[in-house]
């Protein structure tokens, strides 16, 4: 029986290899990429649909019987159970870190030739549906981006596509995930361009569009043509409100900065805990307490956004211990302000405790609450008549633009989510000013700052992008003859006769690099036999102007070359000699990679 299955497997493999050969001869690469993008769009749209369905089923089952007119003590249990279950699933079933999905996609693009593991096509869907369904205060968009990107990566690898095409397919998967979960094809494509920073070229534009449109079509077919958040613009925007929109943009920029800094602070706190069980206890306890006091922090919080955009302001305090104060203006203001301030802590407690989810939905949520609070507060204090619904919509675009450093995506996603295209001008103003405000303080988005600090971020800056793709390990040269410090000049001359290089590393018995010998610097003594027994390497060796560590970013290496004006630098690992890197070899590799990734 085993032999039979082996035979079937071998036959299938031969048939598949024949298919690959046939494809290479009969279907051009550009055409085949379009076909793969279509498949990625279908699979990405289905994955988004499955994730949304699972979240709604779990959340609906757990919360259907809860009271809306008072506190619910089950909110102290559900989030802890969700974090615990997802932690156990990740630790014992997946056995891999799947948190920070968007950051991991960025890392795969810049450092792993756009390769993602097979389990990433489903593991994030399962873990995040448990986390969010049980009340984790995170979004499903990060996991679906990770899932879609993994689908694109693995589909491309099945058909033996090059790293350049894999990068495009990863972008297609991410775009499909966003387009499918939000029914927002334009936002899906812009997410890939602004957040994943994949360049828009003649090769990439059609696959990205096809994947986004296909995934959105899948969502429309199965869930209808209704927008995600119902919004009826009952109050038209007038130009007299523009000064308030400008002020709102600045306010949203600082809200975005607060959200980003609070998330980073909490992330450091959870890293310091060490033990995963401590993280579960601390994260679950923080989240459970926050959700019990402020039920709108439960899950994605989209129902609260719908309530505010529909004008049902008092519904924000449903199921909370503050329900009796739902008609008091200042209680509503204080409650919403608390949601703006505490959402970052609830989100980071969810992820830090072991849950799986993204910051996409939380940024939308905080933006909606912040925009509503801004208008509601000014109306209360100065007796104005600003439309709280309109400003809530602008807030969604503004905070998303600020947190993700993606103003175009923030604008188009908000418009596609709500159908609020009539507010395009104020959306543009609030998003642009919010982005400009936070950019002054934080040069990188919440997704990219971790990789940027390590020099591992691929950007639209062509030079830096190519340097990021280059690895020090791939340009190390090992054909240098090492010498010992106690060797005399005669032994040094013998070593020179065996080498084609004019540079010699000086290493001790433990392999540690002590210095270098330059041929030009000893040329005047190497032909004097009277010095052969009297002079030693440690007398004429010199200290290298800089050293390169194994694993160091190529951007940092090039900076060392610029600072020292050297053409060769030694590479060490924990002080031990490994080889040399030369500026000329880096330039050759740079030209090769640039040509490879710039092909249209």
Beta strands, then each sheet from edge to edge (+ up, - down):
strand 1: 503-507
strand 2: 513-518
strand 3: 547-549
strand 4: 568-573
strand 5: 576-582
sheet 1: 1+ 2-
sheet 2: 3+ 4+ 5-
end
